[in-house]
C-alpha cells in the first residue's frame, strides 16, 4: 500500500491526479460541539450597567438590537452610546432595523392579541426573512443576544423571532435574561 493510501479513511478514493485532501476525521461539524444559543433581553427597568453585567454573565459576544428605531430617552440605550458601552465590555453591537416591530403593531402585541403576533410572524417570513436567517445562523458560531425594550419576553416581538428560530433549529437553546 502506498503512503497516500494509508492516510485516507477507508473507502475514500484519491482525487484524480493525486492523494485526497480531505480534512482528518477528527475535525467535526460545529453543531456537534456547540449548542446554538440565543439570549433574549429587554432593558426595561435596567441600567446600562445591569444590562452589560447580564450579557457578560451569559458570555454574549454579539448584541443584536431588534428595535425598529434604536433610540431611547433612557440614558445609555440609544444606538451610539449603547454600542460604545458594549464595546468597552468586549461585546459587538449590531442594529437590525428589519427585525423591528412596526410601530402600529406594538400596542396590540403588548396586549397579547394574536392578530399582532400573526402580523409580525408574517413580517419575519416576508420582508425580514433574509436578515432573520442571517441572525439566526450566527447562533451556530456566536453567542448572541436579541435586545428590545420590553423586559418580559411574551410582551415583545423577540418572542416571535425566537419561536420561529426554535422551529427552524430544534436544538436552539433560548435563555430569557
Chimera marker file (.cmm) of the C-alpha trace (Angstrom):
<marker_set name="trace">
<marker id="1" x="0.000" y="0.000" z="0.000" r="1" g="1" b="0" radius="0.5"/>
<marker id="2" x="1.270" y="3.487" z="-0.807" r="1" g="1" b="0" radius="0.5"/>
<marker id="3" x="1.831" y="6.069" z="1.898" r="1" g="1" b="0" radius="0.5"/>
<marker id="4" x="-1.013" y="8.161" z="0.477" r="1" g="1" b="0" radius="0.5"/>
<marker id="5" x="-3.348" y="5.181" z="0.650" r="1" g="1" b="0" radius="0.5"/>
<marker id="6" x="-2.509" y="4.631" z="4.309" r="1" g="1" b="0" radius="0.5"/>
<marker id="7" x="-3.622" y="8.165" z="5.234" r="1" g="1" b="0" radius="0.5"/>
<marker id="8" x="-7.077" y="8.032" z="3.613" r="1" g="1" b="0" radius="0.5"/>
<marker id="9" x="-10.099" y="6.951" z="5.628" r="1" g="1" b="0" radius="0.5"/>
<marker id="10" x="-11.319" y="3.556" z="4.417" r="1" g="1" b="0" radius="0.5"/>
<marker id="11" x="-13.408" y="3.616" z="1.271" r="1" g="1" b="0" radius="0.5"/>
<marker id="12" x="-12.187" y="7.049" z="0.162" r="1" g="1" b="0" radius="0.5"/>
<marker id="13" x="-10.557" y="7.218" z="-3.228" r="1" g="1" b="0" radius="0.5"/>
<marker id="14" x="-7.809" y="9.709" z="-4.052" r="1" g="1" b="0" radius="0.5"/>
<marker id="15" x="-8.748" y="12.643" z="-6.258" r="1" g="1" b="0" radius="0.5"/>
<marker id="16" x="-7.640" y="12.437" z="-9.858" r="1" g="1" b="0" radius="0.5"/>
<marker id="17" x="-4.038" y="13.335" z="-10.177" r="1" g="1" b="0" radius="0.5"/>
<marker id="18" x="-3.030" y="12.765" z="-6.560" r="1" g="1" b="0" radius="0.5"/>
<marker id="19" x="-3.929" y="11.963" z="-2.976" r="1" g="1" b="0" radius="0.5"/>
<marker id="20" x="-7.106" y="13.147" z="-1.302" r="1" g="1" b="0" radius="0.5"/>
<marker id="21" x="-7.001" y="16.425" z="0.624" r="1" g="1" b="0" radius="0.5"/>
<marker id="22" x="-9.981" y="15.741" z="2.896" r="1" g="1" b="0" radius="0.5"/>
<marker id="23" x="-9.814" y="17.045" z="6.464" r="1" g="1" b="0" radius="0.5"/>
<marker id="24" x="-8.875" y="14.454" z="9.058" r="1" g="1" b="0" radius="0.5"/>
<marker id="25" x="-11.827" y="12.596" z="10.577" r="1" g="1" b="0" radius="0.5"/>
<marker id="26" x="-11.212" y="14.288" z="13.966" r="1" g="1" b="0" radius="0.5"/>
<marker id="27" x="-12.471" y="17.644" z="12.639" r="1" g="1" b="0" radius="0.5"/>
<marker id="28" x="-16.200" y="17.754" z="13.317" r="1" g="1" b="0" radius="0.5"/>
<marker id="29" x="-19.065" y="19.959" z="12.319" r="1" g="1" b="0" radius="0.5"/>
<marker id="30" x="-19.584" y="22.992" z="14.611" r="1" g="1" b="0" radius="0.5"/>
<marker id="31" x="-23.098" y="21.806" z="15.527" r="1" g="1" b="0" radius="0.5"/>
<marker id="32" x="-21.748" y="18.655" z="17.172" r="1" g="1" b="0" radius="0.5"/>
<marker id="33" x="-19.567" y="20.629" z="19.586" r="1" g="1" b="0" radius="0.5"/>
<marker id="34" x="-21.617" y="23.786" z="20.209" r="1" g="1" b="0" radius="0.5"/>
<marker id="35" x="-25.292" y="24.092" z="21.042" r="1" g="1" b="0" radius="0.5"/>
<marker id="36" x="-26.673" y="27.154" z="19.269" r="1" g="1" b="0" radius="0.5"/>
<marker id="37" x="-27.856" y="29.637" z="21.893" r="1" g="1" b="0" radius="0.5"/>
<marker id="38" x="-29.635" y="32.984" z="21.776" r="1" g="1" b="0" radius="0.5"/>
<marker id="39" x="-30.098" y="35.143" z="24.845" r="1" g="1" b="0" radius="0.5"/>
<marker id="40" x="-33.247" y="37.273" z="24.926" r="1" g="1" b="0" radius="0.5"/>
<marker id="41" x="-33.026" y="40.500" z="26.883" r="1" g="1" b="0" radius="0.5"/>
<marker id="42" x="-35.100" y="43.625" z="27.406" r="1" g="1" b="0" radius="0.5"/>
<marker id="43" x="-33.717" y="46.745" z="29.038" r="1" g="1" b="0" radius="0.5"/>
<marker id="44" x="-36.945" y="47.971" z="30.647" r="1" g="1" b="0" radius="0.5"/>
<marker id="45" x="-36.226" y="48.719" z="34.325" r="1" g="1" b="0" radius="0.5"/>
<marker id="46" x="-32.485" y="48.125" z="33.940" r="1" g="1" b="0" radius="0.5"/>
<marker id="47" x="-29.469" y="50.367" z="33.898" r="1" g="1" b="0" radius="0.5"/>
<marker id="48" x="-26.839" y="50.046" z="31.184" r="1" g="1" b="0" radius="0.5"/>
<marker id="49" x="-24.504" y="48.548" z="33.798" r="1" g="1" b="0" radius="0.5"/>
<marker id="50" x="-27.075" y="45.881" z="34.735" r="1" g="1" b="0" radius="0.5"/>
<marker id="51" x="-27.653" y="45.042" z="31.079" r="1" g="1" b="0" radius="0.5"/>
<marker id="52" x="-23.948" y="44.647" z="30.368" r="1" g="1" b="0" radius="0.5"/>
<marker id="53" x="-23.447" y="42.562" z="33.516" r="1" g="1" b="0" radius="0.5"/>
<marker id="54" x="-26.167" y="40.155" z="32.349" r="1" g="1" b="0" radius="0.5"/>
<marker id="55" x="-24.677" y="39.933" z="28.875" r="1" g="1" b="0" radius="0.5"/>
<marker id="56" x="-21.228" y="39.227" z="30.303" r="1" g="1" b="0" radius="0.5"/>
<marker id="57" x="-22.718" y="36.648" z="32.692" r="1" g="1" b="0" radius="0.5"/>
<marker id="58" x="-24.232" y="34.822" z="29.700" r="1" g="1" b="0" radius="0.5"/>
<marker id="59" x="-20.988" y="35.061" z="27.668" r="1" g="1" b="0" radius="0.5"/>
<marker id="60" x="-22.603" y="37.117" z="24.905" r="1" g="1" b="0" radius="0.5"/>
<marker id="61" x="-20.273" y="38.096" z="22.053" r="1" g="1" b="0" radius="0.5"/>
<marker id="62" x="-22.794" y="39.956" z="19.886" r="1" g="1" b="0" radius="0.5"/>
<marker id="63" x="-25.860" y="42.003" z="20.812" r="1" g="1" b="0" radius="0.5"/>
<marker id="64" x="-28.425" y="42.297" z="18.014" r="1" g="1" b="0" radius="0.5"/>
<marker id="65" x="-30.713" y="45.267" z="18.584" r="1" g="1" b="0" radius="0.5"/>
<marker id="66" x="-34.127" y="44.372" z="17.131" r="1" g="1" b="0" radius="0.5"/>
<marker id="67" x="-35.779" y="47.730" z="17.792" r="1" g="1" b="0" radius="0.5"/>
<marker id="68" x="-37.152" y="49.416" z="14.702" r="1" g="1" b="0" radius="0.5"/>
<marker id="69" x="-35.576" y="52.695" z="15.852" r="1" g="1" b="0" radius="0.5"/>
<marker id="70" x="-32.579" y="52.328" z="18.184" r="1" g="1" b="0" radius="0.5"/>
<marker id="71" x="-33.307" y="55.451" z="20.191" r="1" g="1" b="0" radius="0.5"/>
<marker id="72" x="-34.238" y="55.796" z="23.832" r="1" g="1" b="0" radius="0.5"/>
<marker id="73" x="-34.864" y="58.535" z="26.357" r="1" g="1" b="0" radius="0.5"/>
<marker id="74" x="-33.239" y="56.230" z="28.895" r="1" g="1" b="0" radius="0.5"/>
<marker id="75" x="-29.536" y="57.112" z="29.302" r="1" g="1" b="0" radius="0.5"/>
<marker id="76" x="-27.173" y="54.658" z="27.620" r="1" g="1" b="0" radius="0.5"/>
<marker id="77" x="-29.693" y="52.856" z="25.430" r="1" g="1" b="0" radius="0.5"/>
<marker id="78" x="-29.573" y="54.837" z="22.194" r="1" g="1" b="0" radius="0.5"/>
<marker id="79" x="-27.578" y="53.257" z="19.389" r="1" g="1" b="0" radius="0.5"/>
<marker id="80" x="-24.256" y="55.125" z="19.677" r="1" g="1" b="0" radius="0.5"/>
<marker id="81" x="-23.977" y="55.156" z="23.458" r="1" g="1" b="0" radius="0.5"/>
<marker id="82" x="-25.109" y="51.527" z="23.701" r="1" g="1" b="0" radius="0.5"/>
<marker id="83" x="-22.576" y="50.433" z="21.067" r="1" g="1" b="0" radius="0.5"/>
<marker id="84" x="-19.817" y="52.315" z="22.900" r="1" g="1" b="0" radius="0.5"/>
<marker id="85" x="-20.704" y="50.792" z="26.291" r="1" g="1" b="0" radius="0.5"/>
<marker id="86" x="-20.858" y="47.299" z="24.789" r="1" g="1" b="0" radius="0.5"/>
<marker id="87" x="-17.530" y="47.779" z="23.042" r="1" g="1" b="0" radius="0.5"/>
<marker id="88" x="-15.977" y="48.602" z="26.396" r="1" g="1" b="0" radius="0.5"/>
<marker id="89" x="-17.160" y="45.194" z="27.620" r="1" g="1" b="0" radius="0.5"/>
<marker id="90" x="-15.881" y="43.387" z="24.512" r="1" g="1" b="0" radius="0.5"/>
<marker id="91" x="-19.362" y="42.852" z="23.046" r="1" g="1" b="0" radius="0.5"/>
<marker id="92" x="-20.112" y="43.650" z="19.425" r="1" g="1" b="0" radius="0.5"/>
<marker id="93" x="-23.256" y="45.690" z="18.610" r="1" g="1" b="0" radius="0.5"/>
<marker id="94" x="-25.433" y="45.312" z="15.542" r="1" g="1" b="0" radius="0.5"/>
<marker id="95" x="-28.739" y="47.042" z="14.795" r="1" g="1" b="0" radius="0.5"/>
<marker id="96" x="-31.123" y="45.100" z="12.553" r="1" g="1" b="0" radius="0.5"/>
<marker id="97" x="-33.954" y="47.505" z="11.736" r="1" g="1" b="0" radius="0.5"/>
<marker id="98" x="-35.701" y="44.924" z="9.551" r="1" g="1" b="0" radius="0.5"/>
<marker id="99" x="-36.398" y="42.803" z="12.639" r="1" g="1" b="0" radius="0.5"/>
<marker id="100" x="-38.194" y="45.671" z="14.390" r="1" g="1" b="0" radius="0.5"/>
<marker id="101" x="-41.908" y="45.514" z="15.171" r="1" g="1" b="0" radius="0.5"/>
<marker id="102" x="-43.841" y="48.136" z="13.184" r="1" g="1" b="0" radius="0.5"/>
<marker id="103" x="-44.997" y="50.990" z="15.411" r="1" g="1" b="0" radius="0.5"/>
<marker id="104" x="-48.680" y="50.472" z="14.627" r="1" g="1" b="0" radius="0.5"/>
<marker id="105" x="-48.419" y="46.818" z="15.749" r="1" g="1" b="0" radius="0.5"/>
<marker id="106" x="-46.760" y="47.357" z="19.140" r="1" g="1" b="0" radius="0.5"/>
<marker id="107" x="-49.715" y="48.153" z="21.421" r="1" g="1" b="0" radius="0.5"/>
<marker id="108" x="-51.719" y="45.187" z="20.149" r="1" g="1" b="0" radius="0.5"/>
<marker id="109" x="-48.652" y="42.970" z="20.535" r="1" g="1" b="0" radius="0.5"/>
<marker id="110" x="-48.122" y="44.072" z="24.156" r="1" g="1" b="0" radius="0.5"/>
<marker id="111" x="-51.793" y="43.356" z="24.828" r="1" g="1" b="0" radius="0.5"/>
<marker id="112" x="-51.274" y="39.790" z="23.608" r="1" g="1" b="0" radius="0.5"/>
<marker id="113" x="-53.512" y="39.998" z="20.558" r="1" g="1" b="0" radius="0.5"/>
<marker id="114" x="-52.975" y="37.061" z="18.250" r="1" g="1" b="0" radius="0.5"/>
<marker id="115" x="-53.563" y="39.297" z="15.215" r="1" g="1" b="0" radius="0.5"/>
<marker id="116" x="-50.471" y="41.318" z="16.161" r="1" g="1" b="0" radius="0.5"/>
<marker id="117" x="-48.362" y="38.184" z="16.681" r="1" g="1" b="0" radius="0.5"/>
<marker id="118" x="-49.545" y="36.813" z="13.346" r="1" g="1" b="0" radius="0.5"/>
<marker id="119" x="-48.751" y="40.079" z="11.592" r="1" g="1" b="0" radius="0.5"/>
<marker id="120" x="-45.223" y="40.123" z="12.960" r="1" g="1" b="0" radius="0.5"/>
<marker id="121" x="-44.701" y="36.445" z="12.109" r="1" g="1" b="0" radius="0.5"/>
<marker id="122" x="-45.711" y="37.184" z="8.500" r="1" g="1" b="0" radius="0.5"/>
<marker id="123" x="-43.224" y="40.061" z="8.512" r="1" g="1" b="0" radius="0.5"/>
<marker id="124" x="-40.471" y="37.637" z="9.559" r="1" g="1" b="0" radius="0.5"/>
<marker id="125" x="-41.338" y="35.290" z="6.696" r="1" g="1" b="0" radius="0.5"/>
<marker id="126" x="-41.553" y="38.027" z="4.083" r="1" g="1" b="0" radius="0.5"/>
<marker id="127" x="-39.860" y="41.407" z="4.473" r="1" g="1" b="0" radius="0.5"/>
<marker id="128" x="-37.337" y="40.399" z="7.124" r="1" g="1" b="0" radius="0.5"/>
<marker id="129" x="-36.620" y="36.809" z="6.113" r="1" g="1" b="0" radius="0.5"/>
<marker id="130" x="-33.052" y="37.352" z="4.836" r="1" g="1" b="0" radius="0.5"/>
<marker id="131" x="-31.989" y="39.308" z="7.928" r="1" g="1" b="0" radius="0.5"/>
<marker id="132" x="-33.779" y="36.832" z="10.212" r="1" g="1" b="0" radius="0.5"/>
<marker id="133" x="-31.933" y="33.893" z="8.647" r="1" g="1" b="0" radius="0.5"/>
<marker id="134" x="-28.568" y="35.659" z="8.811" r="1" g="1" b="0" radius="0.5"/>
<marker id="135" x="-29.013" y="36.467" z="12.509" r="1" g="1" b="0" radius="0.5"/>
<marker id="136" x="-30.269" y="33.013" z="13.469" r="1" g="1" b="0" radius="0.5"/>
<marker id="137" x="-27.436" y="31.358" z="11.542" r="1" g="1" b="0" radius="0.5"/>
<marker id="138" x="-24.963" y="33.346" z="13.647" r="1" g="1" b="0" radius="0.5"/>
<marker id="139" x="-26.110" y="31.343" z="16.681" r="1" g="1" b="0" radius="0.5"/>
<marker id="140" x="-24.184" y="28.368" z="15.287" r="1" g="1" b="0" radius="0.5"/>
<marker id="141" x="-20.860" y="30.096" z="15.859" r="1" g="1" b="0" radius="0.5"/>
<marker id="142" x="-21.521" y="33.122" z="18.098" r="1" g="1" b="0" radius="0.5"/>
<marker id="143" x="-23.219" y="33.545" z="21.460" r="1" g="1" b="0" radius="0.5"/>
<marker id="144" x="-25.659" y="36.309" z="20.649" r="1" g="1" b="0" radius="0.5"/>
<marker id="145" x="-28.420" y="38.213" z="22.368" r="1" g="1" b="0" radius="0.5"/>
<marker id="146" x="-31.535" y="39.870" z="20.967" r="1" g="1" b="0" radius="0.5"/>
<marker id="147" x="-32.333" y="43.228" z="22.577" r="1" g="1" b="0" radius="0.5"/>
<marker id="148" x="-35.521" y="45.253" z="22.708" r="1" g="1" b="0" radius="0.5"/>
<marker id="149" x="-37.237" y="47.467" z="25.263" r="1" g="1" b="0" radius="0.5"/>
<marker id="150" x="-39.719" y="45.068" z="26.857" r="1" g="1" b="0" radius="0.5"/>
<marker id="151" x="-38.287" y="43.075" z="29.715" r="1" g="1" b="0" radius="0.5"/>
<marker id="152" x="-40.991" y="40.397" z="29.565" r="1" g="1" b="0" radius="0.5"/>
<marker id="153" x="-40.346" y="38.170" z="26.564" r="1" g="1" b="0" radius="0.5"/>
<marker id="154" x="-44.001" y="37.359" z="25.858" r="1" g="1" b="0" radius="0.5"/>
<marker id="155" x="-44.916" y="41.042" z="25.511" r="1" g="1" b="0" radius="0.5"/>
<marker id="156" x="-42.150" y="41.621" z="22.966" r="1" g="1" b="0" radius="0.5"/>
<marker id="157" x="-41.742" y="40.623" z="19.337" r="1" g="1" b="0" radius="0.5"/>
<marker id="158" x="-38.489" y="38.879" z="20.325" r="1" g="1" b="0" radius="0.5"/>
<marker id="159" x="-40.775" y="36.004" z="21.325" r="1" g="1" b="0" radius="0.5"/>
<marker id="160" x="-41.886" y="35.560" z="17.692" r="1" g="1" b="0" radius="0.5"/>
<marker id="161" x="-38.312" y="35.705" z="16.434" r="1" g="1" b="0" radius="0.5"/>
<marker id="162" x="-37.250" y="33.071" z="18.945" r="1" g="1" b="0" radius="0.5"/>
<marker id="163" x="-40.283" y="30.795" z="18.455" r="1" g="1" b="0" radius="0.5"/>
<marker id="164" x="-39.648" y="30.832" z="14.709" r="1" g="1" b="0" radius="0.5"/>
<marker id="165" x="-35.937" y="30.205" z="15.280" r="1" g="1" b="0" radius="0.5"/>
<marker id="166" x="-36.649" y="27.228" z="17.545" r="1" g="1" b="0" radius="0.5"/>
<marker id="167" x="-38.979" y="25.778" z="14.905" r="1" g="1" b="0" radius="0.5"/>
<marker id="168" x="-36.215" y="26.188" z="12.305" r="1" g="1" b="0" radius="0.5"/>
<marker id="169" x="-33.429" y="24.930" z="14.619" r="1" g="1" b="0" radius="0.5"/>
<marker id="170" x="-34.860" y="22.418" z="17.092" r="1" g="1" b="0" radius="0.5"/>
<marker id="171" x="-31.563" y="22.266" z="19.024" r="1" g="1" b="0" radius="0.5"/>
<marker id="172" x="-31.544" y="26.046" z="19.602" r="1" g="1" b="0" radius="0.5"/>
<marker id="173" x="-31.386" y="26.976" z="23.278" r="1" g="1" b="0" radius="0.5"/>
<marker id="174" x="-33.040" y="30.231" z="24.338" r="1" g="1" b="0" radius="0.5"/>
<marker id="175" x="-32.069" y="31.986" z="27.543" r="1" g="1" b="0" radius="0.5"/>
<marker id="176" x="-34.511" y="34.612" z="28.788" r="1" g="1" b="0" radius="0.5"/>
<marker id="177" x="-32.392" y="37.047" z="30.755" r="1" g="1" b="0" radius="0.5"/>
<link id1="1" id2="2" r="1" g="1" b="0" radius="0.2"/>
<link id1="2" id2="3" r="1" g="1" b="0" radius="0.2"/>
<link id1="3" id2="4" r="1" g="1" b="0" radius="0.2"/>
<link id1="4" id2="5" r="1" g="1" b="0" radius="0.2"/>
<link id1="5" id2="6" r="1" g="1" b="0" radius="0.2"/>
<link id1="6" id2="7" r="1" g="1" b="0" radius="0.2"/>
<link id1="7" id2="8" r="1" g="1" b="0" radius="0.2"/>
<link id1="8" id2="9" r="1" g="1" b="0" radius="0.2"/>
<link id1="9" id2="10" r="1" g="1" b="0" radius="0.2"/>
<link id1="10" id2="11" r="1" g="1" b="0" radius="0.2"/>
<link id1="11" id2="12" r="1" g="1" b="0" radius="0.2"/>
<link id1="12" id2="13" r="1" g="1" b="0" radius="0.2"/>
<link id1="13" id2="14" r="1" g="1" b="0" radius="0.2"/>
<link id1="14" id2="15" r="1" g="1" b="0" radius="0.2"/>
<link id1="15" id2="16" r="1" g="1" b="0" radius="0.2"/>
<link id1="16" id2="17" r="1" g="1" b="0" radius="0.2"/>
<link id1="17" id2="18" r="1" g="1" b="0" radius="0.2"/>
<link id1="18" id2="19" r="1" g="1" b="0" radius="0.2"/>
<link id1="19" id2="20" r="1" g="1" b="0" radius="0.2"/>
<link id1="20" id2="21" r="1" g="1" b="0" radius="0.2"/>
<link id1="21" id2="22" r="1" g="1" b="0" radius="0.2"/>
<link id1="22" id2="23" r="1" g="1" b="0" radius="0.2"/>
<link id1="23" id2="24" r="1" g="1" b="0" radius="0.2"/>
<link id1="24" id2="25" r="1" g="1" b="0" radius="0.2"/>
<link id1="25" id2="26" r="1" g="1" b="0" radius="0.2"/>
<link id1="26" id2="27" r="1" g="1" b="0" radius="0.2"/>
<link id1="27" id2="28" r="1" g="1" b="0" radius="0.2"/>
<link id1="28" id2="29" r="1" g="1" b="0" radius="0.2"/>
<link id1="29" id2="30" r="1" g="1" b="0" radius="0.2"/>
<link id1="30" id2="31" r="1" g="1" b="0" radius="0.2"/>
<link id1="31" id2="32" r="1" g="1" b="0" radius="0.2"/>
<link id1="32" id2="33" r="1" g="1" b="0" radius="0.2"/>
<link id1="33" id2="34" r="1" g="1" b="0" radius="0.2"/>
<link id1="34" id2="35" r="1" g="1" b="0" radius="0.2"/>
<link id1="35" id2="36" r="1" g="1" b="0" radius="0.2"/>
<link id1="36" id2="37" r="1" g="1" b="0" radius="0.2"/>
<link id1="37" id2="38" r="1" g="1" b="0" radius="0.2"/>
<link id1="38" id2="39" r="1" g="1" b="0" radius="0.2"/>
<link id1="39" id2="40" r="1" g="1" b="0" radius="0.2"/>
<link id1="40" id2="41" r="1" g="1" b="0" radius="0.2"/>
<link id1="41" id2="42" r="1" g="1" b="0" radius="0.2"/>
<link id1="42" id2="43" r="1" g="1" b="0" radius="0.2"/>
<link id1="43" id2="44" r="1" g="1" b="0" radius="0.2"/>
<link id1="44" id2="45" r="1" g="1" b="0" radius="0.2"/>
<link id1="45" id2="46" r="1" g="1" b="0" radius="0.2"/>
<link id1="46" id2="47" r="1" g="1" b="0" radius="0.2"/>
<link id1="47" id2="48" r="1" g="1" b="0" radius="0.2"/>
<link id1="48" id2="49" r="1" g="1" b="0" radius="0.2"/>
<link id1="49" id2="50" r="1" g="1" b="0" radius="0.2"/>
<link id1="50" id2="51" r="1" g="1" b="0" radius="0.2"/>
<link id1="51" id2="52" r="1" g="1" b="0" radius="0.2"/>
<link id1="52" id2="53" r="1" g="1" b="0" radius="0.2"/>
<link id1="53" id2="54" r="1" g="1" b="0" radius="0.2"/>
<link id1="54" id2="55" r="1" g="1" b="0" radius="0.2"/>
<link id1="55" id2="56" r="1" g="1" b="0" radius="0.2"/>
<link id1="56" id2="57" r="1" g="1" b="0" radius="0.2"/>
<link id1="57" id2="58" r="1" g="1" b="0" radius="0.2"/>
<link id1="58" id2="59" r="1" g="1" b="0" radius="0.2"/>
<link id1="59" id2="60" r="1" g="1" b="0" radius="0.2"/>
<link id1="60" id2="61" r="1" g="1" b="0" radius="0.2"/>
<link id1="61" id2="62" r="1" g="1" b="0" radius="0.2"/>
<link id1="62" id2="63" r="1" g="1" b="0" radius="0.2"/>
<link id1="63" id2="64" r="1" g="1" b="0" radius="0.2"/>
<link id1="64" id2="65" r="1" g="1" b="0" radius="0.2"/>
<link id1="65" id2="66" r="1" g="1" b="0" radius="0.2"/>
<link id1="66" id2="67" r="1" g="1" b="0" radius="0.2"/>
<link id1="67" id2="68" r="1" g="1" b="0" radius="0.2"/>
<link id1="68" id2="69" r="1" g="1" b="0" radius="0.2"/>
<link id1="69" id2="70" r="1" g="1" b="0" radius="0.2"/>
<link id1="70" id2="71" r="1" g="1" b="0" radius="0.2"/>
<link id1="71" id2="72" r="1" g="1" b="0" radius="0.2"/>
<link id1="72" id2="73" r="1" g="1" b="0" radius="0.2"/>
<link id1="73" id2="74" r="1" g="1" b="0" radius="0.2"/>
<link id1="74" id2="75" r="1" g="1" b="0" radius="0.2"/>
<link id1="75" id2="76" r="1" g="1" b="0" radius="0.2"/>
<link id1="76" id2="77" r="1" g="1" b="0" radius="0.2"/>
<link id1="77" id2="78" r="1" g="1" b="0" radius="0.2"/>
<link id1="78" id2="79" r="1" g="1" b="0" radius="0.2"/>
<link id1="79" id2="80" r="1" g="1" b="0" radius="0.2"/>
<link id1="80" id2="81" r="1" g="1" b="0" radius="0.2"/>
<link id1="81" id2="82" r="1" g="1" b="0" radius="0.2"/>
<link id1="82" id2="83" r="1" g="1" b="0" radius="0.2"/>
<link id1="83" id2="84" r="1" g="1" b="0" radius="0.2"/>
<link id1="84" id2="85" r="1" g="1" b="0" radius="0.2"/>
<link id1="85" id2="86" r="1" g="1" b="0" radius="0.2"/>
<link id1="86" id2="87" r="1" g="1" b="0" radius="0.2"/>
<link id1="87" id2="88" r="1" g="1" b="0" radius="0.2"/>
<link id1="88" id2="89" r="1" g="1" b="0" radius="0.2"/>
<link id1="89" id2="90" r="1" g="1" b="0" radius="0.2"/>
<link id1="90" id2="91" r="1" g="1" b="0" radius="0.2"/>
<link id1="91" id2="92" r="1" g="1" b="0" radius="0.2"/>
<link id1="92" id2="93" r="1" g="1" b="0" radius="0.2"/>
<link id1="93" id2="94" r="1" g="1" b="0" radius="0.2"/>
<link id1="94" id2="95" r="1" g="1" b="0" radius="0.2"/>
<link id1="95" id2="96" r="1" g="1" b="0" radius="0.2"/>
<link id1="96" id2="97" r="1" g="1" b="0" radius="0.2"/>
<link id1="97" id2="98" r="1" g="1" b="0" radius="0.2"/>
<link id1="98" id2="99" r="1" g="1" b="0" radius="0.2"/>
<link id1="99" id2="100" r="1" g="1" b="0" radius="0.2"/>
<link id1="100" id2="101" r="1" g="1" b="0" radius="0.2"/>
<link id1="101" id2="102" r="1" g="1" b="0" radius="0.2"/>
<link id1="102" id2="103" r="1" g="1" b="0" radius="0.2"/>
<link id1="103" id2="104" r="1" g="1" b="0" radius="0.2"/>
<link id1="104" id2="105" r="1" g="1" b="0" radius="0.2"/>
<link id1="105" id2="106" r="1" g="1" b="0" radius="0.2"/>
<link id1="106" id2="107" r="1" g="1" b="0" radius="0.2"/>
<link id1="107" id2="108" r="1" g="1" b="0" radius="0.2"/>
<link id1="108" id2="109" r="1" g="1" b="0" radius="0.2"/>
<link id1="109" id2="110" r="1" g="1" b="0" radius="0.2"/>
<link id1="110" id2="111" r="1" g="1" b="0" radius="0.2"/>
<link id1="111" id2="112" r="1" g="1" b="0" radius="0.2"/>
<link id1="112" id2="113" r="1" g="1" b="0" radius="0.2"/>
<link id1="113" id2="114" r="1" g="1" b="0" radius="0.2"/>
<link id1="114" id2="115" r="1" g="1" b="0" radius="0.2"/>
<link id1="115" id2="116" r="1" g="1" b="0" radius="0.2"/>
<link id1="116" id2="117" r="1" g="1" b="0" radius="0.2"/>
<link id1="117" id2="118" r="1" g="1" b="0" radius="0.2"/>
<link id1="118" id2="119" r="1" g="1" b="0" radius="0.2"/>
<link id1="119" id2="120" r="1" g="1" b="0" radius="0.2"/>
<link id1="120" id2="121" r="1" g="1" b="0" radius="0.2"/>
<link id1="121" id2="122" r="1" g="1" b="0" radius="0.2"/>
<link id1="122" id2="123" r="1" g="1" b="0" radius="0.2"/>
<link id1="123" id2="124" r="1" g="1" b="0" radius="0.2"/>
<link id1="124" id2="125" r="1" g="1" b="0" radius="0.2"/>
<link id1="125" id2="126" r="1" g="1" b="0" radius="0.2"/>
<link id1="126" id2="127" r="1" g="1" b="0" radius="0.2"/>
<link id1="127" id2="128" r="1" g="1" b="0" radius="0.2"/>
<link id1="128" id2="129" r="1" g="1" b="0" radius="0.2"/>
<link id1="129" id2="130" r="1" g="1" b="0" radius="0.2"/>
<link id1="130" id2="131" r="1" g="1" b="0" radius="0.2"/>
<link id1="131" id2="132" r="1" g="1" b="0" radius="0.2"/>
<link id1="132" id2="133" r="1" g="1" b="0" radius="0.2"/>
<link id1="133" id2="134" r="1" g="1" b="0" radius="0.2"/>
<link id1="134" id2="135" r="1" g="1" b="0" radius="0.2"/>
<link id1="135" id2="136" r="1" g="1" b="0" radius="0.2"/>
<link id1="136" id2="137" r="1" g="1" b="0" radius="0.2"/>
<link id1="137" id2="138" r="1" g="1" b="0" radius="0.2"/>
<link id1="138" id2="139" r="1" g="1" b="0" radius="0.2"/>
<link id1="139" id2="140" r="1" g="1" b="0" radius="0.2"/>
<link id1="140" id2="141" r="1" g="1" b="0" radius="0.2"/>
<link id1="141" id2="142" r="1" g="1" b="0" radius="0.2"/>
<link id1="142" id2="143" r="1" g="1" b="0" radius="0.2"/>
<link id1="143" id2="144" r="1" g="1" b="0" radius="0.2"/>
<link id1="144" id2="145" r="1" g="1" b="0" radius="0.2"/>
<link id1="145" id2="146" r="1" g="1" b="0" radius="0.2"/>
<link id1="146" id2="147" r="1" g="1" b="0" radius="0.2"/>
<link id1="147" id2="148" r="1" g="1" b="0" radius="0.2"/>
<link id1="148" id2="149" r="1" g="1" b="0" radius="0.2"/>
<link id1="149" id2="150" r="1" g="1" b="0" radius="0.2"/>
<link id1="150" id2="151" r="1" g="1" b="0" radius="0.2"/>
<link id1="151" id2="152" r="1" g="1" b="0" radius="0.2"/>
<link id1="152" id2="153" r="1" g="1" b="0" radius="0.2"/>
<link id1="153" id2="154" r="1" g="1" b="0" radius="0.2"/>
<link id1="154" id2="155" r="1" g="1" b="0" radius="0.2"/>
<link id1="155" id2="156" r="1" g="1" b="0" radius="0.2"/>
<link id1="156" id2="157" r="1" g="1" b="0" radius="0.2"/>
<link id1="157" id2="158" r="1" g="1" b="0" radius="0.2"/>
<link id1="158" id2="159" r="1" g="1" b="0" radius="0.2"/>
<link id1="159" id2="160" r="1" g="1" b="0" radius="0.2"/>
<link id1="160" id2="161" r="1" g="1" b="0" radius="0.2"/>
<link id1="161" id2="162" r="1" g="1" b="0" radius="0.2"/>
<link id1="162" id2="163" r="1" g="1" b="0" radius="0.2"/>
<link id1="163" id2="164" r="1" g="1" b="0" radius="0.2"/>
<link id1="164" id2="165" r="1" g="1" b="0" radius="0.2"/>
<link id1="165" id2="166" r="1" g="1" b="0" radius="0.2"/>
<link id1="166" id2="167" r="1" g="1" b="0" radius="0.2"/>
<link id1="167" id2="168" r="1" g="1" b="0" radius="0.2"/>
<link id1="168" id2="169" r="1" g="1" b="0" radius="0.2"/>
<link id1="169" id2="170" r="1" g="1" b="0" radius="0.2"/>
<link id1="170" id2="171" r="1" g="1" b="0" radius="0.2"/>
<link id1="171" id2="172" r="1" g="1" b="0" radius="0.2"/>
<link id1="172" id2="173" r="1" g="1" b="0" radius="0.2"/>
<link id1="173" id2="174" r="1" g="1" b="0" radius="0.2"/>
<link id1="174" id2="175" r="1" g="1" b="0" radius="0.2"/>
<link id1="175" id2="176" r="1" g="1" b="0" radius="0.2"/>
<link id1="176" id2="177" r="1" g="1" b="0" radius="0.2"/>
</marker_set>
